[in-house]
Amino acid sequence: MEWMLPGWILAVAAAAAFFAGVSKGGFGSGAAFVSSAILALVIDPAAALGIMLPVLMVIDVSNLRPYWKKWDAPSSKVLIFGGIPGIFIGAALFAVVSEDVIRVMIGAVALAFPLWQLARARGIVRFTPKGFNPVAGLFWGAVTGFTSFVSHAGGPPASVFLLSQPAMGKTTYQATTVIVFWAINLMKAAIYAAIGIFTAASLLASLALAPFAVAGAWVGVRAHHAIPERAFFGFTYVALALTGIRLIWLGLT
């Protein structure tokens, strides 16, 4: 399958890549996966995932320096090791389902994310401080690996584990997600290549989008320290909910 992008789709993808960079740079509450969800509206969902993964990996590398060694090492390790079986479960499922099922899965995650954040904001879901729990970390790592593989949306389950730790500050949290997803995305890339998701055309598209992603990451790192996120969150969550509903509709019809 050739995944060459028409000009208007490439423009949408560039905006999505910039948004992903801003979010993964620390400003956007882990909503970088919206880029894949948006692309999945207009192209094959596997193509969207394949194009965006190298872009996300570029952002990971650009974020390593500003957050270097600011992460929580025990939490990072259990999430990474727990992510391994989750990735393989996602790969096994991915190999046997149709494009429409992939659309529904991406759409369900995109819709669940803003609902989850709304529940947190309204106090419906509360994190009880429990400290570091390696068993819980391995479990949530597996969920992170699975959702990351099928939709690039590993942020929400990782946050459940990280935010339950009372000593997890904003910068430590962000740095931990940076190193965790750097490792998880490396493992995903090997499997994406093995099952044929990457093509020469998709990699060329990723290369074209990389500068937009890096620019977004630069903006995100600085916004993380300087700008309130409430308005940005509101826009992001509405966009995610609408995208999720549309993907589910496309997949079911």
N, C-alpha and C positions, 0 to 999 in steps of 0.2 A: 504493500500500500504506500502510495506517495503522499506525503504530508506537506506539500508546498502550500504556503499561506498566501491568499490574495492580499492586496494592499490594505483593505479595510480591516481584515482580520488581524493582520500584523500590527496595525495601529491599536486595536483593542488589546492584543497580546502585550504590546509595549507598555500600555497603561497598567495592565494587570501585573507585569513584571516589576514596574516601579512601585506599585502598591505592596507587592510581596516583599520588596526590599525594605520599605518603610516599616512594615510590620515585624519582619525578622530582625530589623535593626533595633527593636525595642519599643516601638510605638504602634500599638494596634492589638495588643492582647492576644497574640498568637493566631491572627486571622489571615496569615499569608496564604493559606490554602484557597482563599477566595479566587486567586488567580487561575487555578486549575478549574474551579467550578465555572467561572465565567467562560473560559475557553471551551469547556465541555458543552456549552450551549450552542456553539457554532461549528465545532468540528467533532470528529470521533473522540469519545472520552479517553480512550487509551492513548490517542495522539496527544491530547491535552496533557495527560500525565507525563508522557515521554518528553514532550517539549519543555515542560516546566521543571522537571527534576534537575537537569544540568543548571538551569537558572538558579534554582534554590541552592544548589551546591556552591555556585559562585558566591552567592550571598553569605553562605556559611563561612567560606574562607575569608571574605572581606570583614566578617564580624569577629573572627577569632582574635585579631590583634587588640581591639579596644576592650574585649572582655577576657583576655588571656589570664588564666589561673584565678579568676574571680568567682569561679563556679564552686558548688558544693561537691567535693569529690565522691563521698559515699553515695549520694543521691544519683550522681551522674553514672556511676558504675552499675548500680542495680537497674536503672532504666535502660541502659545500653544492653546489658546482658539479658534482661527480660524482653527486650525488643526483638531478639533473634528469633525465638519461636513464633512470635506474632507476625514477623515478616514472612516466614515460610508458610504460615497458615494463609496469609493474604495472597501469596503467590499461588498456592494450590487452588484457592477459590477463583482467583483471577483467570486461571487457565481453563476453567470449565464453564464460566458464565458468559452470557451474551453482552453486547454493547449496551443494551437497554438496562440490564441489571446493574452494570457499572454506573450508568447515569443515575439510577435510583439510589445506589449506595452513596455516590458523591452528593446527590441532592439531599438525602436524609441527614448526612453529616453537616452539610451547609445550613440546613434548617434547624438542626438540633443545637448548633453552637450558639446562635443568638438567644434561643429559648433557655439554654443553660446559663448564659450570662445574665439574662433577665431574672431568672430564679435566684441567682446569687445576689443580685442587686436588691431584690425585694425581700431577702432574708428567708426565702422558701427553702433554699439549700444553704446550709452552714457548714463551715469547716471547723471541726473540733480539733484543737491543737493536740497532737499525739506524739510529736517527736519523730525521729527517724525510725522507720520500720522496714527492714530489708525484704521481708516476705511481701508486704504491700507494694514495695517498690518493684519487685519482680513481676507481680500481677499487673500493675498499671503499666509497666514497661512492655509487657506482651500486648496489652490493648493499644498502647502507643504505636508499637511496631505494625500491628494489623491495620489500624486506621491510617497510619502514615503511608503504608504500601498502596492501599486501594484508593486513597483520595488526597494524599499529602496533608492529612489533617491529624497529625499526632499531638498537636499542642494541647487540646482540651484534656485528654486523659493524663498527659504528663502533668498538667497543672493541678489536677485533683490530688496527686501524690505530693507535689512540691508545696502547694499552698496549705497542706495539713501540718506543715512544720512551722512552729511559731517563730523560729529564728531566721526564716527565709526572707531576707530583705529583697527589695525590688531589683537591685543590680545583681545580687547573687542568683536570684531566680532567672533573670534574663541570661546571665552567663551560663547557667546550668543548661538551659534549653539550647543555647548555641552549641555547646560541645556535644550534647546528646544527639541533636539532629544532624550535626556534622557526621557523627559516626553512623547513625541510622541511615542517612542518605547515601553514604558510601556503600553500605551493604545492599540497599535497594538498587543502586545503580548496577551492581554486578548481576543481580537477578533480572532487572529490566533488559539488560543486554543479552542475557542467556535466553530469554523467552521472546526476543525479537521486537520489543517495544521501541527501541532506538533504531533509527534509520539514518542514512546520510542526510536526507532532507530535514528530518526532525532536529538533528544536531546542528545543521546550518541555521535553522530557525532559532534554536537556543542561543547560538553564538550571536545572532543579530539582537537578541533581547538582553544579553548579559550587561551591556552598558547601562541600560535603563534600571536593571536590578541593582547594580552597584551604586548608582546615583541615589536610588531609593534607600538603600542601606545606610548611606552616608547621612541622609536626611533623618532617618529613623534613629540612629545613634544619638544625634544632637537633640532631636525632639524628645527623646527618652528622658533627658535631663532638664529640659527647659519648658515644655509646653504641656498644659493640661489636656487630657485625652478624651474628655467626656463627649464633645461634639463629634470628634472623629469616630468614637465608638458608635454613636447613634447612627451616623451615616453607614458605617461598616455593617452593622447588624441588620439594618433595613435591606441593604443590598444583598447580604447573605441570605436572608429569609426569602426574598423574591427570587433569587437565583435558585435556591433549593427547591422551592415550590415548582418553578419552571422545569427543572431537571427531572423531578419526580413525575410531573405531567408528561414530559417527553418520553420518559422511560416506560410509563404505563400505557401510553396510547400509541 
